Amino acid sequence: MRTPANRCRLLARASLLAFVAMWCLVSLRAAADEGMWTFDNPPLKLLQERYGFTLTQAWLDHVRLASLRLNAGGSGSFVSAHGLVLTNHHVVRGQLQKMSNTQKDYLKDGFYAKTAAEELKYPDLEMNLLQSMENVTAKVLSVVKPGMRDQDALDARKSEIAHIEKESLEQTGLRSNVISLFGGGEYWLYRYKKYTDVRLVFSIEAQAADYGGDPDNFTYPRYNVDMALLRVYENGKPLDSTNYLKWNSNGSADGDVVFVSGNPGSTSRLSTYAELEVKRDNFLPLILELLGRNLKGAEVYSARGSEQARQAAGFIFGMHNIIKGLRGRYDGLLNKNVMAKRQKEEQEFRARVASNPQWQKDYGTAWDEIAQAERKSAARSKQLVFSTLPGRGMRQIALKIVQYVAEVKKPNGKRLDGFHDSELESLRSELLSPAPFYPELEEAVLTENFPFALQQLGSSDPFLNAQLNGKTPEGAIKEMYGGTKIADVAFRKHLLDGGEAAVAAATDSMIVMARRLDPVMRELRKWNEDNVESVETSAEEKLARARFAAYGKSAYPDATFTLRLGFGTVKGYPMNGTQAPPMTTLYGLFDRAESFAGKPPFSLPQRFVERQNRLNLATPVDFVSTCDITGGNSGSPVINRNGEIVGLIFDGNIESLVGDYVYDDTANRAVAVDTAVMTEVLRKLYDASTLADELEGK
Amino acid sequence: MRTPANRCRLLARASLLAFVAMWCLVSLRAAADEGMWTFDNPPLKLLQERYGFTLTQAWLDHVRLASLRLNAGGSGSFVSAHGLVLTNHHVVRGQLQKMSNTQKDYLKDGFYAKTAAEELKYPDLEMNLLQSMENVTAKVLSVVKPGMRDQDALDARKSEIAHIEKESLEQTGLRSNVISLFGGGEYWLYRYKKYTDVRLVFSIEAQAADYGGDPDNFTYPRYNVDMALLRVYENGKPLDSTNYLKWNSNGSADGDVVFVSGNPGSTSRLSTYAELEVKRDNFLPLILELLGRNLKGAEVYSARGSEQARQAAGFIFGMHNIIKGLRGRYDGLLNKNVMAKRQKEEQEFRARVASNPQWQKDYGTAWDEIAQAERKSAARSKQLVFSTLPGRGMRQIALKIVQYVAEVKKPNGKRLDGFHDSELESLRSELLSPAPFYPELEEAVLTENFPFALQQLGSSDPFLNAQLNGKTPEGAIKEMYGGTKIADVAFRKHLLDGGEAAVAAATDSMIVMARRLDPVMRELRKWNEDNVESVETSAEEKLARARFAAYGKSAYPDATFTLRLGFGTVKGYPMNGTQAPPMTTLYGLFDRAESFAGKPPFSLPQRFVERQNRLNLATPVDFVSTCDITGGNSGSPVINRNGEIVGLIFDGNIESLVGDYVYDDTANRAVAVDTAVMTEVLRKLYDASTLADELEGK
């Protein structure tokens, strides 16, 4: 399945890693059903020409106002007038785990609130609804003066962005983010309505949502009912959600034109060739190996017992998911055809720029500037990789607390990314979430991680030394986790409220470690800003302008975990020497289970076995379409011409992983759960007719 | 599915094409579950070590005497004490078509004889049972004298082989064939009991046998019930077949050790690198293009109406099958890893030979001799390819008649291959078969074929000119087919009985054309014998001896459409980013049908739709095993440790096509129909309980 964007973001943002395209370039040309289009610039002409479909402003507004972004790293949509939201089980998987405990395992057993009173409040799930989009390009760029150094230009832009965001928040009370599109070619102020009272209404068993486990992940044919239903509350009452997608229980059919409205996380469709090479040669292989070590640590822990297995399940699930996804991308970069295509496109673009003396003067140096920055980045790639702290662990939270108390004292425009005024409320709710930690799991992961880090970084690396503190890996882990109360919400609140003084005075082992780590991380971040980020921001802005000049604004920007519209047709594809079907059915679910003699991960939830005879086995389960999606699109609604919901995106096929770099509609497919199977199982397996009635508007 | 070996053989034998390995080399080493073992040299030690299985002589004899070879190009086995034979529907597909007509379409509708009286005699189906094997190497090689020229040695060998075969036939009345194993390293006299009174008992609808059509062909997961049941009669009564395989309706399970006893057609596992290169560069691309043209002609004809579609169905089916199969092999040769592996093996072998001065002197020149012959063959590759006349058409039959009357007058040892005494009975039955011809289909195929031949061969090519006779392709086709009675059995009998005089006097347009063609084909055949076949036979004999010297006789020879034993385990494999299951179930058949909304070739036979509720959908349909098979193995029984039949080979997966050159058990799988589904459908869909009872020994 698709990587929820939060995992990508943790790797991308928190870590400063240059390998994830933070800056995006406009596509040269959109071919076939390609494109993740912003709602201000939808492909009206293309849809008219190819599908005879007239995309009206009313249709667009309706779909946008029914679309949601989840801070858990995915997308969702309103599917009833009473705040009911449909998303993937795997998008809220982490949340379900946080709400579970030794008595109640919502991941394993699923959940259904038969009445409003039984609906279960999430500890820290936030949803954003895109209310408005405003082009602020002129404003942001006005602060960059001719002749400014790259670093100064970067600082000036960041400061102006923080200012715009803060001003907007104060004026509207809405979550306000300035996003960079087209590699800095445009800046837009996106204002979001924020919902924080979100409750769980229905969650299917993980076994049904994640059917086929890691083997089937990112593949097709699939038989997953990867769904969860949540409800948004406002002022203690279900939200009056007038803009919701009408449920169409017929689902989709082969050849149907469909749309996807969601928040694709990131793509690198137009990174320069030099960036791709460094990603391929310096970052991805090492990241894959590191993730493999972390996974191994979690697996060792999981094998210790059933409670350990429950605790580690989410981490292991996530590691498998991200490893398989990154491996697909890595394979894409190792594919000579993909690289040759990208090289050819770049050569054509460069030749076009070179053909105009003024363009050549203004933009022609950009590729070499990026290549030089990439070489610097490659030289420090090991440090950059290891300084990434994926997942919400105790070390990460401690570091964020140490940084928080320092950052909030600074003027808004001078702070580190992630600590601006407009981001503080979400950040505080993350830092003070009552969700549990699993220290022993973290220790087991570090037991694998540290020796590998030592081997790669050597014993004099500051990042590593800040954590080891002169001890062996074993000793350092014992010290870090032996004397900390960081898992205690009250202690965290005490530190945040007490500010720098409280943090400086703390003797908590994890905070002490975080104080040692903080300057190292700041140095690395600063180095990256000065040597890579600022240079590439300027250079990519040049490339963006060069593209506008050479090709016009006829395309879509790379993904930025903001709302986009995709389109395509429901369609099988050539696979394994034959045809993959446009959809699968419940027959296929039972086939796969029987084919593997019911062995995990192909075993069926007990309910499916016991109630099989109630089901219409011809019901479609999952279907594929040519819609162009990526991680972050998980939970996106699939919508028909009439604006009705017919499916729920939960994955891309294995052929789509290369889509990070190149979209090819021969075999790139988005995989969605059909609405038909959702109502079928709600009614027949879960006795949830009330809920099915709400969906079907009965 | 696997290409029935007769198609291979037509391309290989009748055509003189060097690209099919007529001479085989001993394998360097058998790895994993590799090997198509002769029954005189089974892998006793390997089976004992790997599976703890003691292969007894009694087990071997029992299995051999229950195994059959079908002249239709496949394999089969006795499955009851009353001469009942199980084979694939697709093996007897051509026969079913021959027995069908505008009123009765056994291909489409299937067939079931409820009583013995209703069993339907095949026009010309022959079955061979391997009675004995005798090593005649010394005898054959005794005629080759030191210093003999290659051509003379070839003639001497052929003459001696014809003599041995004739003598054996006279002495025993058994079909007697001398086969060359290990590239002439060994010669064996195989004696077969021949059965010619074969009757159709049950044939499933083509739609069920060939479910998924060309797209699913050679792929897996599959849902095909590719079965037919025939009965062998002797003296007008069902054969008393004491050696039959006991039916095990439980079929197979994941991890089971299984065996395959059948007749793999041909492999090129140890052709020299030079041979593979010429096959890759000069033969396969042209053959694929030519077959594509022939297919196009048949498709044009098929589109004219339902009767035309019925007539062309078999040809189109066969073309699709052979094109997909050859394309898989071609892809194998284009695969750099495969070629590198073969090159490395050859280099090691050459180095080993070179390390011993006597070996180097005796065998060291063989590779270069073959390479030189291959260069000559490559230079005439276009002629060799076009002179192949695949399928049983009127042109082919006319040519065989013209050659027959001339050849039978010669001493047995001097005749062309295919016209030796021991082969005459089968040949006459082929030439006098009452099976229908479809002249308009042949004309349509030639309408595509001739212009392509003209373009490739040029207007002065003797093979083409003999057919065109100074006319345009259109005119030549009209002439050839306009004045011929060759479709009339009586006319063919008149010619055969009348001998050379009758043939010389005939004014029949097809015979007149064949008389022009005969000397051209003889010249090409002679040229090929002198320049390629004789040289390579001698050289490959050297290589065979070199292998025995260097590695001993520890392995199996390349396939020769003679009885072999394969072994392996029932096992899924990595596919498409996930796992292919060890087996499929009837659930999956209905899934695939519904997934494609019942569109052909994924539509279900009406009977499956109407009687679905009678079926146990969890019944296994097809399963995969690591057994090493190839074309010709179609219809082979899959046998468990106890010598019971648990499945019926009908195909290899797409990953197995490269097995022509290299076996790799990672993903190379044989695909078989499970016995469980056969009795399930016989009882529940076809009301054929009597037959199911006979199978289950009730």
Interface residues (C-beta under 8 A of the other chain):
Chain A: G212 P215 D216 N217 F218 T219 P221 A253 D254 K324 G328 G572 M575 N576 G577 T578 Q579 P581 P582 M583 T584 T585 Y587 G588 F590 D591 R592 E594 S595 F596 A597 F602 L617 A618 P620 I654
Chain B: G212 P215 D216 N217 F218 T219 P221 A253 D254 K324 G328 G572 M575 N576 G577 T578 Q579 P581 P582 M583 T584 T585 Y587 G588 F590 D591 R592 E594 S595 F596 A597 F602 L617 A618 P620 I654
